[in-house]
């Protein structure tokens, strides 16, 4: 079996969707599946022209990584990406195309939402599966309103199977026909099978294995971070954005500090990622809050870290803190 994964981000770009795609690809390859990945040209330090390659827009072959063929060929996820993706899927001979969807990873462009429809055209088409890492809607144009939600419904409608990663999104999709507000949705999707042919709930697991560096020793690692033996170390892992409760976390730390608790907060990993530009503004707000509350010495930032380093940081902590609003 040949499975082609499509992701708007992929290592070394920083982002959870890219990391998940990498882990999924390795797991499938370990089962004997042939795996290819189509991703952004930004994923590698090369010019867009070199990544795109030949005049027909396809490279002569993918970069072999961890048993996967990686094709970093998409300079922009707009309408122009359709032909390049379809040609590569056909050339590679994919049996299944599995789209990893998160609106920000595709630049909020609706072309990604209609990609399953485009890939259904022609004989011998592959089966199409879409995993929604969240149900945030893409940008279409000002005051698009329900049309933005329609773009999400269309992506589900034209996929042979849809995977949701959390219960809230799963039940929202299950009740999708009761929530649709546009009559034209039914006209455009009037086919002899359900609006969402197959819905599956598959929660996202951790992308980080419990695998610190071989010489890892917890007391030494904590000391290297500047954490005293009598201090409690809290750890937050992931980027900061509006949905993840960063300000709530800092307010909680301030409350502990007011009660003279010997607590520090370790912010593990990169700060903003490569996909969502709104993360930059939110990070600035959180840092301003930290400074205004006099917590700068209590908050430690690791910066982007390898998987082994992330594992070591988490093992060094006493409490994991993930106050996600959603």
BAMAR-720845 format. One record per residue (C-alpha): chain; residue in one letter; y, z, x. Coordinates in nm, 4 decimals, padded with zeros to 6 digits. Example, Ala and Ser with C-alpha at 12.3 -4.5 7.8 and 13.67 -1.06 7.14 Angstrom:
BEGIN
(atom A, A, (-00.4500, 00.7800, 01.2300))
(atom A, S, (-00.1060, 00.7140, 01.3670))
END
This chain:
BEGIN
(atom A, X, (00.0000, 00.0000, 00.0000))
(atom A, X, (00.3519, -00.0825, 00.1178))
(atom A, X, (00.6406, 00.1375, 00.0046))
(atom A, X, (01.0036, 00.0507, 00.0730))
(atom A, X, (01.2455, 00.3448, 00.0588))
(atom A, X, (01.6140, 00.2729, -00.0064))
(atom A, X, (01.8686, 00.5375, 00.0871))
(atom A, X, (02.2446, 00.5267, 00.1265))
(atom A, X, (02.2163, 00.7654, 00.4210))
(atom A, X, (01.9516, 00.8210, 00.6864))
(atom A, X, (01.9341, 01.0068, 01.0197))
(atom A, X, (02.1290, 01.0273, 01.2412))
(atom A, X, (02.3791, 01.0298, 00.9527))
(atom A, X, (02.4200, 01.3878, 00.8321))
(atom A, X, (02.3020, 01.4442, 00.4761))
(atom A, X, (02.0253, 01.6065, 00.2770))
(atom A, X, (01.9236, 01.2848, 00.0992))
(atom A, X, (01.8778, 01.1070, 00.4316))
(atom A, X, (01.6762, 01.3964, 00.5726))
(atom A, X, (01.4605, 01.4031, 00.2585))
(atom A, X, (01.3974, 01.0273, 00.2811))
(atom A, X, (01.2909, 01.0679, 00.6433))
(atom A, X, (01.0486, 01.3499, 00.5558))
(atom A, X, (00.9084, 01.1596, 00.2564))
(atom A, X, (00.8535, 00.8500, 00.4683))
(atom A, X, (00.6681, 01.0480, 00.7360))
(atom A, X, (00.4503, 01.2173, 00.4731))
(atom A, X, (00.3580, 00.8813, 00.3157))
(atom A, X, (00.2849, 00.7301, 00.6571))
(atom A, X, (00.0529, 01.0214, 00.7345))
(atom A, X, (-00.1456, 00.9225, 00.4230))
(atom A, X, (-00.1909, 00.5699, 00.5542))
(atom A, X, (00.0909, 00.4089, 00.3536))
(atom A, X, (00.3019, 00.1417, 00.5232))
(atom A, X, (00.6646, 00.2532, 00.4910))
(atom A, X, (00.9942, 00.0730, 00.5434))
(atom A, X, (01.3437, 00.2177, 00.4992))
(atom A, X, (01.6518, 00.0154, 00.4052))
(atom A, X, (01.9675, 00.2080, 00.4810))
(atom A, X, (02.3291, 00.1925, 00.5877))
(atom A, X, (02.4351, 00.0109, 00.9029))
(atom A, X, (02.6332, 00.3269, 00.9833))
(atom A, X, (02.3049, 00.5042, 01.0588))
(atom A, X, (02.3057, 00.3662, 01.4126))
(atom A, X, (02.5638, 00.3261, 01.6874))
(atom A, X, (02.5897, -00.0477, 01.6700))
(atom A, X, (02.8305, -00.2968, 01.5184))
(atom A, X, (02.7719, -00.4157, 01.1641))
(atom A, X, (02.7200, -00.7681, 01.2932))
(atom A, X, (02.4419, -00.6594, 01.5290))
(atom A, X, (02.2764, -00.4522, 01.2565))
(atom A, X, (02.2828, -00.7370, 01.0059))
(atom A, X, (02.1374, -00.9782, 01.2589))
(atom A, X, (02.0526, -01.3357, 01.1663))
(atom A, X, (02.2616, -01.5709, 00.9535))
(atom A, X, (02.0479, -01.5023, 00.6470))
(atom A, X, (02.1460, -01.1358, 00.6734))
(atom A, X, (01.8133, -00.9949, 00.7884))
(atom A, X, (01.7118, -00.8517, 01.1231))
(atom A, X, (01.4011, -00.9976, 01.2888))
(atom A, X, (01.2286, -00.6600, 01.2493))
(atom A, X, (01.2878, -00.2952, 01.1763))
(atom A, X, (01.3292, -00.0198, 01.4293))
(atom A, X, (01.0020, 00.1714, 01.4604))
(atom A, X, (01.0632, 00.5448, 01.4077))
(atom A, X, (00.7992, 00.8086, 01.3304))
(atom A, X, (00.5668, 00.5355, 01.2045))
(atom A, X, (00.8342, 00.3870, 00.9734))
(atom A, X, (01.0136, 00.0531, 00.9933))
(atom A, X, (01.3833, 00.1308, 00.9600))
(atom A, X, (01.6279, -00.1460, 00.8640))
(atom A, X, (01.9910, -00.0303, 00.9022))
(atom A, X, (02.1324, -00.3495, 00.7508))
(atom A, X, (02.3708, -00.2555, 00.4695))
(atom A, X, (02.7377, -00.2439, 00.5767))
(atom A, X, (02.8570, -00.1688, 00.2202))
(atom A, X, (02.6659, -00.0788, -00.0971))
(atom A, X, (02.8612, -00.3150, -00.3218))
(atom A, X, (02.7484, -00.6203, -00.5152))
(atom A, X, (02.6998, -00.8136, -00.1911))
(atom A, X, (02.4189, -00.5806, -00.0870))
(atom A, X, (02.1881, -00.7008, -00.3657))
(atom A, X, (02.0822, -01.0280, -00.2043))
(atom A, X, (02.0174, -00.8689, 00.1343))
(atom A, X, (01.8082, -00.5883, -00.0164))
(atom A, X, (01.6091, -00.8218, -00.2439))
(atom A, X, (01.5379, -01.0649, 00.0408))
(atom A, X, (01.4169, -00.7901, 00.2725))
(atom A, X, (01.1993, -00.6319, 00.0028))
(atom A, X, (01.0422, -00.9700, -00.0646))
(atom A, X, (01.0046, -01.0563, 00.3041))
(atom A, X, (00.8448, -00.7235, 00.3870))
(atom A, X, (00.6095, -00.7492, 00.0870))
(atom A, X, (00.6788, -00.4131, -00.0775))
(atom A, X, (00.4438, -00.3007, -00.3539))
(atom A, X, (00.6783, -00.0174, -00.4528))
(atom A, X, (01.0525, 00.0214, -00.4018))
(atom A, X, (01.1648, 00.3832, -00.4166))
(atom A, X, (01.5424, 00.4295, -00.4481))
(atom A, X, (01.6857, 00.7660, -00.3401))
(atom A, X, (01.9966, 00.7980, -00.5553))
(atom A, X, (02.3023, 01.0131, -00.5066))
(atom A, X, (02.6320, 00.8545, -00.6079))
(atom A, X, (02.8296, 00.9628, -00.2982))
(atom A, X, (02.5692, 00.8182, -00.0608))
(atom A, X, (02.6370, 00.4729, -00.2108))
(atom A, X, (03.0152, 00.5056, -00.2009))
(atom A, X, (03.0232, 00.5759, -00.5785))
(atom A, X, (02.9687, 00.2014, -00.6353))
(atom A, X, (02.7828, 00.0964, -00.9545))
(atom A, X, (02.5916, -00.1800, -00.7714))
(atom A, X, (02.3385, 00.0848, -00.6720))
(atom A, X, (02.2861, 00.1780, -01.0371))
(atom A, X, (02.2017, -00.1786, -01.1338))
(atom A, X, (01.9849, -00.2430, -00.8271))
(atom A, X, (01.6580, -00.1785, -01.0214))
(atom A, X, (01.7630, -00.4490, -01.2708))
(atom A, X, (01.8295, -00.6908, -00.9829))
(atom A, X, (01.4950, -00.6186, -00.8170))
(atom A, X, (01.3043, -00.6829, -01.1413))
(atom A, X, (01.3976, -01.0508, -01.1316))
(atom A, X, (01.1403, -01.3025, -01.0154))
(atom A, X, (00.7624, -01.3201, -01.0058))
(atom A, X, (00.5500, -01.0678, -00.8261))
(atom A, X, (00.8210, -00.8047, -00.8346))
(atom A, X, (00.7462, -00.4579, -00.6952))
(atom A, X, (00.7232, -00.1437, -00.9032))
(atom A, X, (01.0550, 00.0403, -00.8935))
(atom A, X, (01.0895, 00.4183, -00.8759))
(atom A, X, (01.4223, 00.6024, -00.8674))
(atom A, X, (01.4679, 00.9624, -00.7582))
(atom A, X, (01.7939, 01.1140, -00.8806))
(atom A, X, (01.8989, 01.3840, -00.6360))
(atom A, X, (02.1634, 01.4737, -00.8930))
(atom A, X, (02.3110, 01.3141, -01.2048))
(atom A, X, (02.6695, 01.2843, -01.0839))
(atom A, X, (02.8117, 00.9620, -01.2234))
(atom A, X, (02.9560, 00.6786, -01.0090))
(atom A, X, (03.3185, 00.5682, -01.0125))
(atom A, X, (03.3784, 00.2506, -01.2135))
(atom A, X, (03.7498, 00.2326, -01.2908))
(atom A, X, (04.0142, 00.4718, -01.4286))
(atom A, X, (03.9320, 00.6145, -01.7723))
(atom A, X, (03.5872, 00.4515, -01.7730))
(atom A, X, (03.4616, 00.7463, -01.9760))
(atom A, X, (03.1130, 00.6997, -02.1237))
(atom A, X, (03.0623, 00.3787, -01.9244))
(atom A, X, (03.0072, 00.5906, -01.6140))
(atom A, X, (02.7210, 00.7721, -01.7854))
(atom A, X, (02.5883, 00.4386, -01.9062))
(atom A, X, (02.5540, 00.3303, -01.5408))
(atom A, X, (02.3169, 00.6230, -01.4887))
(atom A, X, (02.1198, 00.5420, -01.8035))
(atom A, X, (02.0880, 00.1785, -01.6987))
(atom A, X, (01.9373, 00.2818, -01.3658))
(atom A, X, (01.6755, 00.4913, -01.5452))
(atom A, X, (01.6148, 00.2197, -01.8010))
(atom A, X, (01.5379, -00.0503, -01.5422))
(atom A, X, (01.3175, 00.1690, -01.3225))
(atom A, X, (00.9441, 00.1829, -01.3911))
(atom A, X, (00.9526, 00.5561, -01.3214))
(atom A, X, (01.2315, 00.8097, -01.2807))
(atom A, X, (01.2053, 01.1305, -01.0791))
(atom A, X, (01.4374, 01.4229, -01.1484))
(atom A, X, (01.4598, 01.7029, -00.8939))
(atom A, X, (01.5585, 02.0000, -01.1110))
(atom A, X, (01.4918, 02.1245, -01.4627))
(atom A, X, (01.8490, 02.0827, -01.5883))
(atom A, X, (01.8593, 01.7127, -01.5000))
(atom A, X, (01.5041, 01.6610, -01.6250))
(atom A, X, (01.5745, 01.8000, -01.9734))
(atom A, X, (01.9039, 01.6144, -01.9872))
(atom A, X, (01.7197, 01.2893, -01.9204))
(atom A, X, (01.4452, 01.3792, -02.1716))
(atom A, X, (01.7128, 01.4064, -02.4419))
(atom A, X, (01.8996, 01.1029, -02.3199))
(atom A, X, (01.8775, 00.8968, -02.6394))
(atom A, X, (02.0429, 01.1749, -02.8354))
(atom A, X, (02.3269, 01.1957, -02.5829))
(atom A, X, (02.4100, 00.8249, -02.5485))
(atom A, X, (02.7489, 00.7502, -02.7051))
(atom A, X, (02.7725, 00.3759, -02.6550))
(atom A, X, (02.6096, 00.1473, -02.9142))
(atom A, X, (02.6059, -00.1331, -02.6570))
(atom A, X, (02.3703, 00.0776, -02.4483))
(atom A, X, (02.0970, 00.0071, -02.6998))
(atom A, X, (02.1885, -00.3604, -02.7211))
(atom A, X, (02.1732, -00.4010, -02.3433))
(atom A, X, (01.8566, -00.1963, -02.3136))
(atom A, X, (01.6769, -00.3224, -02.6238))
(atom A, X, (01.3276, -00.3760, -02.4893))
(atom A, X, (00.9887, -00.2919, -02.6412))
(atom A, X, (00.9485, 00.0252, -02.4346))
(atom A, X, (01.1339, 00.3518, -02.4018))
(atom A, X, (01.4803, 00.3916, -02.2545))
(atom A, X, (01.3276, 00.5939, -01.9699))
(atom A, X, (00.9693, 00.4588, -01.9352))
(atom A, X, (00.8348, 00.7464, -01.7224))
(atom A, X, (01.0105, 01.0718, -01.6358))
(atom A, X, (00.8759, 01.3109, -01.3742))
(atom A, X, (01.0029, 01.6471, -01.2516))
(atom A, X, (00.9430, 01.6838, -00.8757))
(atom A, X, (01.1524, 01.9593, -00.7145))
(atom A, X, (01.2945, 01.8987, -00.3676))
(atom A, X, (01.1284, 02.1077, -00.0987))
(atom A, X, (01.2837, 02.2206, 00.2271))
(atom A, X, (01.3511, 01.9560, 00.4900))
(atom A, X, (01.3182, 02.2230, 00.7588))
(atom A, X, (00.9776, 02.3400, 00.8821))
(atom A, X, (00.9293, 02.6915, 01.0189))
(atom A, X, (00.9291, 02.5578, 01.3753))
(atom A, X, (01.1855, 02.7173, 01.6078))
(atom A, X, (01.2038, 02.6237, 01.9787))
(atom A, X, (00.8922, 02.7303, 02.1760))
(atom A, X, (01.0812, 03.0039, 02.3627))
(atom A, X, (01.2357, 03.1526, 02.0470))
(atom A, X, (01.2834, 03.5296, 02.0422))
(atom A, X, (01.4685, 03.6728, 01.7436))
(atom A, X, (01.6666, 03.9520, 01.9195))
(atom A, X, (01.7769, 03.7160, 02.1964))
(atom A, X, (01.8786, 03.4457, 01.9458))
(atom A, X, (02.0856, 03.6952, 01.7446))
(atom A, X, (02.2489, 03.8259, 02.0610))
(atom A, X, (02.3366, 03.4701, 02.1635))
(atom A, X, (02.5119, 03.4308, 01.8284))
(atom A, X, (02.7076, 03.7508, 01.8948))
(atom A, X, (02.5289, 03.9542, 01.6271))
(atom A, X, (02.4810, 04.3207, 01.7074))
(atom A, X, (02.1520, 04.5060, 01.6610))
(atom A, X, (02.2933, 04.7084, 01.3718))
(atom A, X, (02.4556, 04.4155, 01.1894))
(atom A, X, (02.3195, 04.2346, 00.8848))
(atom A, X, (02.3278, 03.8566, 00.9252))
(atom A, X, (02.3729, 03.6404, 00.6165))
(atom A, X, (02.2903, 03.2695, 00.6453))
(atom A, X, (02.4220, 02.9756, 00.4427))
(atom A, X, (02.2598, 02.6365, 00.5133))
(atom A, X, (02.4078, 02.3064, 00.4027))
(atom A, X, (02.7385, 02.1322, 00.3529))
(atom A, X, (03.0209, 02.2878, 00.1579))
(atom A, X, (03.1417, 02.1226, -00.1602))
(atom A, X, (03.2759, 02.2181, -00.5021))
(atom A, X, (02.9320, 02.2739, -00.6553))
(atom A, X, (02.7926, 02.5092, -00.3915))
(atom A, X, (02.9973, 02.8234, -00.4445))
(atom A, X, (03.1538, 02.8525, -00.1005))
(atom A, X, (03.4570, 03.0437, -00.2255))
(atom A, X, (03.2325, 03.2826, -00.4191))
(atom A, X, (03.0382, 03.3454, -00.0988))
(atom A, X, (03.3537, 03.4240, 00.1002))
(atom A, X, (03.4811, 03.6584, -00.1719))
(atom A, X, (03.1451, 03.8404, -00.1624))
(atom A, X, (03.1729, 03.8736, 00.2153))
(atom A, X, (03.5250, 04.0140, 00.1737))
(atom A, X, (03.3931, 04.2711, -00.0733))
(atom A, X, (03.1292, 04.3828, 00.1770))
(atom A, X, (03.3942, 04.4042, 00.4478))
(atom A, X, (03.6146, 04.6217, 00.2240))
(atom A, X, (03.3220, 04.8620, 00.1962))
(atom A, X, (03.2902, 04.8692, 00.5779))
(atom A, X, (02.9492, 04.7020, 00.5772))
(atom A, X, (02.8431, 04.5682, 00.9221))
(atom A, X, (02.7841, 04.2147, 00.7953))
(atom A, X, (02.8351, 03.8694, 00.9441))
(atom A, X, (02.7936, 03.5274, 00.7846))
(atom A, X, (02.6266, 03.2404, 00.9717))
(atom A, X, (02.7179, 02.8929, 00.8434))
(atom A, X, (02.4227, 02.6816, 00.9559))
(atom A, X, (02.4452, 02.3070, 01.0136))
(atom A, X, (02.7150, 02.0419, 00.9830))
(atom A, X, (03.0187, 02.1217, 00.7747))
(atom A, X, (03.0920, 01.8127, 00.5634))
(atom A, X, (02.8241, 01.5420, 00.6073))
(atom A, X, (02.8745, 01.1655, 00.6203))
(atom A, X, (02.8698, 01.0667, 00.2524))
(atom A, X, (03.1110, 01.2705, 00.0382))
(atom A, X, (03.4763, 01.2575, 00.1538))
(atom A, X, (03.5744, 01.5322, -00.0923))
(atom A, X, (03.3806, 01.7798, 00.1237))
(atom A, X, (03.6578, 01.7683, 00.3840))
(atom A, X, (03.9217, 01.9005, 00.1445))
(atom A, X, (03.6901, 02.1689, 00.0114))
(atom A, X, (03.6007, 02.2829, 00.3635))
(atom A, X, (03.9721, 02.3246, 00.4379))
(atom A, X, (04.0092, 02.5423, 00.1274))
(atom A, X, (03.7198, 02.7646, 00.2318))
(atom A, X, (03.8503, 02.8002, 00.5864))
(atom A, X, (04.1961, 02.8880, 00.4560))
(atom A, X, (04.0378, 03.1526, 00.2335))
(atom A, X, (03.8447, 03.2960, 00.5288))
(atom A, X, (04.1658, 03.3224, 00.7304))
(atom A, X, (04.3707, 03.4710, 00.4457))
(atom A, X, (04.1099, 03.7445, 00.3921))
(atom A, X, (04.0933, 03.8264, 00.7617))
(atom A, X, (03.7269, 03.7262, 00.7931))
(atom A, X, (03.7456, 03.4782, 01.0812))
(atom A, X, (03.5585, 03.7080, 01.3223))
(atom A, X, (03.2824, 03.7693, 01.0681))
(atom A, X, (03.2065, 03.4008, 00.9993))
(atom A, X, (03.0047, 03.2079, 01.2604))
(atom A, X, (02.9714, 02.8278, 01.2532))
(atom A, X, (02.6780, 02.6594, 01.4275))
(atom A, X, (02.7886, 02.2985, 01.3793))
(atom A, X, (02.5338, 02.0199, 01.3350))
(atom A, X, (02.1982, 02.1466, 01.4622))
(atom A, X, (01.8527, 02.0056, 01.5273))
(atom A, X, (01.5717, 02.0991, 01.2886))
(atom A, X, (01.4320, 02.3430, 01.5459))
(atom A, X, (01.7710, 02.5097, 01.5834))
(atom A, X, (01.8150, 02.5364, 01.2063))
(atom A, X, (01.4716, 02.6982, 01.1829))
(atom A, X, (01.5695, 02.9482, 01.4526))
(atom A, X, (01.9011, 03.0303, 01.2839))
(atom A, X, (01.7311, 03.0955, 00.9497))
(atom A, X, (01.4631, 03.3116, 01.1109))
(atom A, X, (01.7374, 03.5098, 01.2866))
(atom A, X, (01.9090, 03.5914, 00.9562))
(atom A, X, (01.8352, 03.8881, 00.7316))
(atom A, X, (01.9452, 03.7332, 00.4007))
(atom A, X, (01.9799, 03.3751, 00.2825))
(atom A, X, (02.2855, 03.3192, 00.0620))
(atom A, X, (02.3035, 03.0028, -00.1530))
(atom A, X, (02.5442, 03.0708, -00.4440))
(atom A, X, (02.5272, 02.7190, -00.5906))
(atom A, X, (02.7347, 02.6826, -00.9068))
(atom A, X, (02.5010, 02.4201, -01.0543))
END
